[in-house]
Amino acid sequence: MARVLKILQTLRNHWKKSVFGVCVVSYGGHWLYGKHCDNLLRRAACQEALKFGQELIPANVQLKKATVILNPAACSRKASTLFEKNAAPILHLAGIEVTLVKTDYEGQAKKLLDLMEQTDLIIVAGGDGTLQEVITGLLRRADAATFSKIPIGFIPLGTNNTLNHTLYPDSDNKVKHITDATLSILKGDTIPLDVLQIKGETEQPVFALTCLQWGAYRDVAANISKYWYLGPLKTKAAHFFSTLKEWPQSHQVSLRYLGPTARPPDETKEPSRPQLLTRIFHRLALYWSPPKEEPPKETEPESWQEMELSAVEMSICTHNRNPDLQRTEDALTICVEPDTLSKGDFIAMGSTKLTNASICPESGVCVQASSCQLNLPKDGAGFYSIDNEEYEAMPVEVTLLPRKLNFFCDSARKHDLLN
């Protein structure tokens, strides 16, 4: 008892060191417990992947080939470690022949896709920028019509992973998110996603999956990192200081667009071939009473709608963030926020626009279209943000390519989208 009292007295006399020691021990214990939980998640994922690897394959069937495009610079250069520890063991245990390609500089993924040989699936390990480069290189290929049918898997390793919300359930645990995404690729469930084709006057087209932004919100988002010293207040501060420089921040633009198009019916299986007597009778009927040729129908010219706008922000987005697989029309969403927006509303909407650029407030103009043309002023046009990547702003034509690419997704997430 005396020894216990002596220890308590020592702790009381050195209470500052005691409090510091308790904090260090608590933090260390919490960190070790988190590492233990991550190892359990990896073990469970590997055991599930092993079931795929133990399945029997017919002798005349080759192993599936997967080409992984990995951006080592993603997630503050932690992407390689995250992939090797969490995703690579799952792919190897599943019996997939993996070809790993690491990018060395920005834009290299576009060139790599042009040289890629035939593969069974493409896996993008990175963030929005890596994914945007891969689909741009994929759809620029001469054989893009056939190559675009290859399913694409996305392993979220970047700072911005916009498709996470679409393809996988939300999770705060990085390890669980990566392992779940990799297992979803093995299970094989896919959903079709739309693609934006953005074509300038001279350069090759750029392709995007989520959004093109141009205006004040985009300009502020590019400068938020300068206010890092304000911590969680940096986003609000960036929007506030932006309103002090100039207000309203008007951007003049001329917009022409076409309305949405009806979605064609899904391709069905070919009907079975009729019996021989039925085919003979049908041919005789066509011989004795051939069908009359109808005169060709004159195609009506496309009716373009025109708008002259003075806007704070303009965004052209797909429906990929919240896709409706049962909708009957294919369209992209054009959101224009007029320059009558108040400073308070601009600051309040800043954080929301940063996470979801497709949100259009009640005061804005929202248009559904299948294609649109933007004519910008020659001087001071600024920059676009295309899938969170910066491009020089210029007159462009944006066309929707409906259900162009198939992405692997979580089976439960696909069930939710279908219902």
C-alpha positions as CSV (number, residue, x, y, z in Angstrom):
1,M,0.0,0.0,0.0
2,A,2.8,2.3,0.9
3,R,4.4,1.7,-2.5
4,V,1.1,2.6,-4.3
5,L,0.8,5.8,-2.3
6,K,4.4,6.7,-3.1
7,I,3.7,6.3,-6.9
8,L,0.6,8.4,-6.6
9,Q,2.5,11.1,-4.8
10,T,5.2,11.1,-7.4
11,L,2.6,11.5,-10.2
12,R,1.0,14.3,-8.3
13,N,4.3,16.2,-7.7
14,H,5.1,15.8,-11.5
15,W,1.6,16.2,-12.8
16,K,2.7,17.9,-16.1
17,K,4.9,15.0,-17.0
18,S,2.2,12.6,-15.9
19,V,-0.4,14.3,-18.2
20,F,2.0,14.3,-21.1
21,G,2.9,10.6,-20.6
22,V,-0.8,9.6,-20.4
23,C,-1.5,11.5,-23.7
24,V,1.5,9.8,-25.4
25,V,0.5,6.3,-24.2
26,S,-3.1,6.9,-25.2
27,Y,-2.2,8.1,-28.7
28,G,0.2,5.2,-29.1
29,G,-2.3,2.7,-28.0
30,H,-4.9,4.1,-30.4
31,W,-2.4,4.1,-33.3
32,L,-1.5,0.5,-32.6
33,Y,-5.1,-0.6,-32.3
34,G,-5.8,1.1,-35.7
35,K,-2.9,-0.7,-37.3
36,H,-4.2,-4.0,-35.9
37,C,-7.7,-3.3,-37.3
38,D,-6.2,-2.5,-40.7
39,N,-4.3,-5.8,-40.7
40,L,-7.5,-7.7,-39.9
41,L,-9.3,-5.9,-42.8
42,R,-6.4,-6.9,-45.2
43,R,-6.5,-10.5,-44.0
44,A,-10.3,-10.8,-44.5
45,A,-10.0,-9.3,-48.0
46,C,-7.2,-11.7,-48.9
47,Q,-9.2,-14.7,-47.7
48,E,-12.1,-13.6,-49.9
49,A,-9.8,-13.1,-52.9
50,L,-8.3,-16.5,-52.4
51,K,-11.7,-18.1,-53.1
52,F,-11.6,-16.6,-56.6
53,G,-8.1,-17.9,-57.1
54,Q,-9.1,-21.4,-56.1
55,E,-11.8,-21.7,-58.7
56,L,-11.1,-24.2,-61.5
57,I,-10.4,-22.8,-65.0
58,P,-11.1,-24.9,-68.1
59,A,-7.9,-26.0,-70.0
60,N,-8.8,-23.9,-73.1
61,V,-9.4,-20.7,-71.1
62,Q,-6.5,-18.3,-70.4
63,L,-6.0,-16.3,-67.2
64,K,-7.5,-12.9,-67.1
65,K,-5.1,-10.1,-67.9
66,A,-5.3,-6.9,-66.0
67,T,-3.3,-3.7,-66.8
68,V,-2.9,-1.4,-63.8
69,I,-2.1,2.2,-64.4
70,L,-0.6,3.5,-61.1
71,N,0.2,7.1,-60.3
72,P,2.9,7.1,-57.6
73,A,2.5,10.8,-57.0
74,A,-1.1,10.5,-55.9
75,C,-2.0,10.9,-52.2
76,S,1.2,12.9,-51.4
77,R,3.3,10.1,-53.0
78,K,1.8,7.4,-50.8
79,A,-0.1,5.7,-53.6
80,S,2.6,3.1,-54.3
81,T,2.7,2.0,-50.7
82,L,-1.1,1.9,-50.4
83,F,-1.4,-0.1,-53.6
84,E,1.3,-2.7,-52.7
85,K,-0.1,-3.2,-49.2
86,N,-3.8,-3.2,-49.8
87,A,-4.7,-3.9,-53.5
88,A,-1.8,-5.9,-55.1
89,P,-2.1,-9.0,-52.8
90,I,-5.8,-9.3,-53.5
91,L,-5.2,-9.2,-57.3
92,H,-2.4,-11.8,-57.2
93,L,-4.4,-14.2,-54.8
94,A,-7.3,-14.0,-57.2
95,G,-5.2,-15.6,-60.0
96,I,-5.1,-12.5,-62.3
97,E,-2.1,-11.8,-64.5
98,V,-1.3,-8.3,-63.5
99,T,0.8,-5.9,-65.6
100,L,1.7,-2.9,-63.5
101,V,2.5,0.4,-65.3
102,K,3.7,3.4,-63.2
103,T,3.5,6.9,-64.6
104,D,6.5,9.2,-64.2
105,Y,5.0,12.6,-65.2
106,E,1.7,14.3,-65.9
107,G,0.1,13.3,-69.1
108,Q,2.0,10.1,-69.6
109,A,-1.1,7.9,-69.0
110,K,-2.6,9.3,-72.3
111,K,0.5,8.1,-74.2
112,L,0.6,4.7,-72.5
113,L,-3.0,4.0,-73.4
114,D,-2.2,4.6,-77.0
115,L,0.4,1.9,-76.9
116,M,-1.5,-0.6,-74.7
117,E,-2.0,-4.0,-76.1
118,Q,-5.2,-6.0,-75.7
119,T,-6.2,-6.7,-72.1
120,D,-9.2,-8.1,-70.2
121,L,-9.6,-5.2,-67.8
122,I,-8.0,-1.8,-67.1
123,I,-7.5,-0.8,-63.4
124,V,-6.8,2.8,-62.6
125,A,-5.0,3.3,-59.3
126,G,-4.9,7.0,-58.5
127,G,-7.2,10.0,-58.3
128,D,-9.4,12.1,-60.6
129,G,-6.5,13.3,-62.6
130,T,-5.1,9.8,-63.4
131,L,-8.6,8.6,-64.3
132,Q,-9.2,11.5,-66.6
133,E,-5.9,10.9,-68.4
134,V,-6.7,7.2,-68.8
135,I,-10.1,7.7,-70.4
136,T,-8.8,10.5,-72.6
137,G,-6.0,8.2,-73.9
138,L,-8.5,5.3,-74.2
139,L,-11.0,7.2,-76.3
140,R,-8.4,8.9,-78.5
141,R,-7.3,5.5,-79.8
142,A,-8.0,4.6,-83.4
143,D,-9.8,1.4,-82.2
144,A,-11.7,3.2,-79.4
145,A,-15.0,1.7,-80.6
146,T,-13.9,-1.8,-79.5
147,F,-11.3,-0.8,-76.9
148,S,-13.8,1.2,-74.9
149,K,-15.8,-2.0,-74.2
150,I,-13.1,-3.2,-71.9
151,P,-14.4,-2.8,-68.3
152,I,-12.5,-0.3,-66.1
153,G,-11.8,-0.6,-62.4
154,F,-11.0,2.3,-60.2
155,I,-8.9,2.0,-57.0
156,P,-9.2,5.4,-55.1
157,L,-5.7,6.4,-54.1
158,G,-5.8,10.2,-54.9
159,T,-6.7,13.3,-53.0
160,N,-9.9,13.8,-55.1
161,N,-11.8,10.6,-55.8
162,T,-15.1,11.9,-57.2
163,L,-16.4,8.5,-58.4
164,N,-16.2,7.0,-55.0
165,H,-19.7,8.1,-54.2
166,T,-21.0,6.4,-57.4
167,L,-19.1,3.1,-57.4
168,Y,-18.6,2.2,-53.8
169,P,-20.3,2.7,-50.4
170,D,-18.9,5.6,-48.3
171,S,-16.2,4.7,-45.7
172,D,-13.9,6.7,-43.5
173,N,-11.3,3.9,-43.4
174,K,-8.8,4.2,-46.2
175,V,-7.8,0.5,-46.1
176,K,-11.4,-0.7,-46.2
177,H,-12.1,1.6,-49.1
178,I,-9.2,0.3,-51.1
179,T,-9.8,-3.4,-50.3
180,D,-13.5,-3.1,-51.0
181,A,-12.8,-1.4,-54.4
182,T,-10.4,-4.2,-55.4
183,L,-12.8,-6.9,-54.4
184,S,-15.6,-5.2,-56.4
185,I,-13.3,-5.6,-59.5
186,L,-13.0,-9.3,-58.9
187,K,-16.8,-9.8,-58.5
188,G,-17.4,-8.3,-61.9
189,D,-20.5,-6.1,-61.4
190,T,-20.4,-3.1,-63.8
191,I,-22.5,0.0,-64.5
192,P,-22.4,2.2,-67.6
193,L,-21.3,5.8,-67.1
194,D,-21.6,8.8,-69.4
195,V,-18.6,10.6,-70.8
196,L,-18.1,14.3,-71.8
197,Q,-16.2,14.9,-75.0
198,I,-14.7,18.4,-74.8
199,K,-13.3,19.5,-78.2
200,G,-11.5,22.8,-78.9
201,E,-10.8,24.4,-82.2
202,T,-7.4,22.9,-82.8
203,E,-6.3,20.4,-80.1
204,Q,-7.4,16.8,-79.7
205,P,-10.6,16.3,-77.6
206,V,-10.4,15.8,-73.9
207,F,-12.8,13.4,-72.1
208,A,-14.2,13.7,-68.7
209,L,-16.5,11.7,-66.4
210,T,-17.9,14.3,-64.0
211,C,-17.7,18.0,-64.7
212,L,-16.3,21.0,-66.6
213,Q,-16.2,24.2,-64.4
214,W,-15.5,27.7,-65.4
215,G,-15.9,30.8,-63.2
216,A,-15.5,32.2,-59.8
217,Y,-15.9,29.0,-57.8
218,R,-13.2,27.3,-59.9
219,D,-10.8,30.2,-59.5
220,V,-11.2,30.1,-55.7
221,A,-10.8,26.3,-55.5
222,A,-7.4,26.7,-57.2
223,N,-6.2,29.1,-54.5
224,I,-7.5,27.4,-51.3
225,S,-4.2,25.7,-50.7
226,K,-2.6,29.2,-50.2
227,Y,-4.6,29.6,-46.9
228,W,-3.3,26.3,-45.4
229,Y,-2.3,28.1,-42.2
230,L,-6.0,28.7,-41.4
231,G,-6.7,25.0,-41.1
232,P,-10.4,24.1,-41.4
233,L,-11.3,27.7,-42.1
234,K,-9.2,27.9,-45.3
235,T,-12.2,27.2,-47.6
236,K,-14.4,29.9,-46.1
237,A,-11.5,32.3,-46.0
238,A,-10.6,31.8,-49.7
239,H,-14.2,32.6,-50.8
240,F,-14.4,35.6,-48.4
241,F,-11.1,37.2,-49.6
242,S,-12.2,36.6,-53.2
243,T,-15.3,38.8,-52.7
244,L,-13.1,41.6,-51.5
245,K,-11.1,41.9,-54.7
246,E,-14.0,42.3,-57.1
247,W,-17.7,41.8,-57.0
248,P,-19.7,40.7,-58.8
249,Q,-17.2,38.5,-60.6
250,S,-19.0,38.4,-63.9
251,H,-18.0,36.1,-66.8
252,Q,-19.5,36.8,-70.2
253,V,-20.3,33.7,-72.3
254,S,-22.3,32.8,-75.4
255,L,-24.0,29.4,-75.1
256,R,-25.6,27.3,-77.8
257,Y,-27.1,23.9,-76.9
258,L,-29.3,21.0,-78.2
259,G,-32.0,19.4,-76.1
260,P,-31.7,15.9,-74.6
261,T,-32.1,12.9,-76.7
262,A,-34.2,9.8,-76.1
263,R,-32.4,6.8,-74.7
264,P,-32.5,3.9,-77.2
265,P,-33.7,0.6,-75.8
266,D,-31.2,-1.8,-74.4
267,E,-29.8,-4.4,-76.8
268,T,-31.6,-7.6,-76.5
269,K,-30.5,-11.1,-77.4
270,E,-30.9,-12.1,-81.0
271,P,-34.2,-14.1,-81.6
272,S,-33.9,-17.8,-82.3
273,R,-33.8,-18.8,-86.0
274,P,-37.3,-19.8,-87.3
275,Q,-37.9,-23.3,-88.6
276,L,-37.1,-24.2,-92.3
277,L,-40.8,-24.3,-93.5
278,T,-41.4,-20.9,-91.9
279,R,-38.4,-19.4,-93.6
280,I,-39.4,-20.8,-97.0
281,F,-43.0,-19.4,-96.6
282,H,-41.7,-16.0,-95.6
283,R,-39.4,-15.8,-98.7
284,L,-42.2,-16.8,-101.1
285,A,-44.4,-14.2,-99.5
286,L,-41.8,-11.5,-100.1
287,Y,-41.3,-12.8,-103.7
288,W,-45.0,-12.5,-104.7
289,S,-45.7,-9.3,-102.8
290,P,-42.5,-7.4,-102.4
291,P,-42.7,-4.4,-100.0
292,K,-43.1,-1.0,-101.5
293,E,-40.2,1.3,-101.3
294,E,-40.9,4.4,-99.2
295,P,-39.5,7.7,-100.2
296,P,-36.6,8.8,-98.0
297,K,-37.7,11.1,-95.2
298,E,-36.2,14.5,-95.0
299,T,-34.2,15.0,-91.8
300,E,-35.2,18.1,-89.9
301,P,-32.3,20.4,-89.1
302,E,-31.1,20.4,-85.5
303,S,-32.7,23.3,-83.5
304,W,-29.9,25.0,-81.5
305,Q,-31.0,27.2,-78.6
306,E,-28.9,30.3,-77.9
307,M,-28.2,32.3,-74.7
308,E,-26.1,35.3,-73.9
309,L,-25.1,35.1,-70.3
310,S,-23.3,37.1,-67.6
311,A,-22.5,34.5,-64.9
312,V,-20.5,34.0,-61.8
313,E,-20.0,30.4,-62.5
314,M,-20.9,27.9,-65.2
315,S,-20.7,24.1,-64.9
316,I,-21.4,21.3,-67.4
317,C,-21.8,18.0,-65.6
318,T,-22.8,14.4,-66.3
319,H,-25.2,12.5,-64.1
320,N,-22.5,10.1,-63.0
321,R,-22.4,11.4,-59.4
322,N,-26.0,10.2,-58.9
323,P,-26.8,8.1,-62.0
324,D,-30.3,7.0,-62.8
325,L,-29.9,3.8,-64.7
326,Q,-33.7,3.7,-65.5
327,R,-34.0,7.2,-67.1
328,T,-35.5,7.5,-70.6
329,E,-33.4,10.5,-71.8
330,D,-29.7,11.0,-72.1
331,A,-28.5,14.5,-71.2
332,L,-25.9,16.6,-69.5
333,T,-26.7,19.3,-67.0
334,I,-25.7,23.0,-67.7
335,C,-25.8,25.1,-64.5
336,V,-25.4,28.9,-64.8
337,E,-25.3,31.0,-61.7
338,P,-26.1,34.6,-62.6
339,D,-24.1,37.6,-61.4
340,T,-26.9,38.7,-59.1
341,L,-25.6,36.2,-56.5
342,S,-24.9,37.9,-53.2
343,K,-21.5,37.7,-51.4
344,G,-23.1,35.8,-48.5
345,D,-24.6,33.2,-50.8
346,F,-21.3,32.9,-52.6
347,I,-19.4,32.2,-49.4
348,A,-22.0,29.9,-48.0
349,M,-22.1,27.8,-51.2
350,G,-18.4,27.6,-51.5
351,S,-17.8,24.4,-49.5
352,T,-20.8,22.6,-51.2
353,K,-19.5,23.5,-54.7
354,L,-16.1,22.2,-53.7
355,T,-17.4,18.7,-53.0
356,N,-20.2,18.6,-55.6
357,A,-19.9,21.0,-58.6
358,S,-23.1,19.7,-60.2
359,I,-25.3,21.4,-57.5
360,C,-27.3,24.2,-59.0
361,P,-29.0,26.7,-56.6
362,E,-32.6,27.9,-57.0
363,S,-31.4,31.2,-58.3
364,G,-29.4,29.6,-61.1
365,V,-30.4,28.5,-64.6
366,C,-30.4,24.8,-65.1
367,V,-30.6,23.3,-68.6
368,Q,-30.6,19.7,-69.8
369,A,-28.8,19.2,-73.2
370,S,-27.1,16.6,-75.3
371,S,-24.5,18.9,-76.7
372,C,-23.5,22.6,-76.2
373,Q,-21.0,25.1,-77.6
374,L,-19.3,27.8,-75.4
375,N,-17.9,30.9,-76.9
376,L,-15.8,32.8,-74.4
377,P,-14.2,36.3,-74.6
378,K,-10.8,36.3,-76.3
379,D,-9.0,38.0,-73.4
380,G,-9.0,37.0,-69.8
381,A,-10.9,33.8,-70.2
382,G,-9.0,32.1,-67.4
383,F,-9.0,28.3,-66.9
384,Y,-11.4,25.4,-67.0
385,S,-11.5,22.7,-64.3
386,I,-12.1,19.4,-66.0
387,D,-12.5,16.6,-63.5
388,N,-10.4,18.7,-61.1
389,E,-7.6,19.2,-63.6
390,E,-6.7,22.7,-64.9
391,Y,-7.0,23.5,-68.7
392,E,-6.7,26.8,-70.5
393,A,-10.2,28.2,-71.2
394,M,-11.1,28.5,-74.9
395,P,-14.2,28.1,-77.1
396,V,-15.2,24.5,-76.9
397,E,-18.0,22.1,-78.0
398,V,-19.1,19.7,-75.3
399,T,-20.9,16.5,-76.4
400,L,-22.4,13.8,-74.2
401,L,-21.4,10.2,-75.0
402,P,-24.1,8.3,-73.1
403,R,-23.2,5.0,-71.4
404,K,-19.8,5.0,-73.1
405,L,-17.7,3.2,-70.5
406,N,-18.4,0.4,-68.1
407,F,-16.9,0.6,-64.6
408,F,-16.7,-2.0,-61.9
409,C,-18.8,-1.2,-58.9
410,D,-20.0,-2.7,-55.6
411,S,-22.9,-5.1,-56.0
412,A,-24.9,-3.5,-53.3
413,R,-24.4,-0.1,-54.8
414,K,-25.5,-1.3,-58.2
415,H,-28.7,-2.8,-56.7
416,D,-29.4,0.6,-55.1
417,L,-29.0,2.4,-58.5
418,L,-31.2,0.0,-60.3
419,N,-34.0,0.5,-57.7
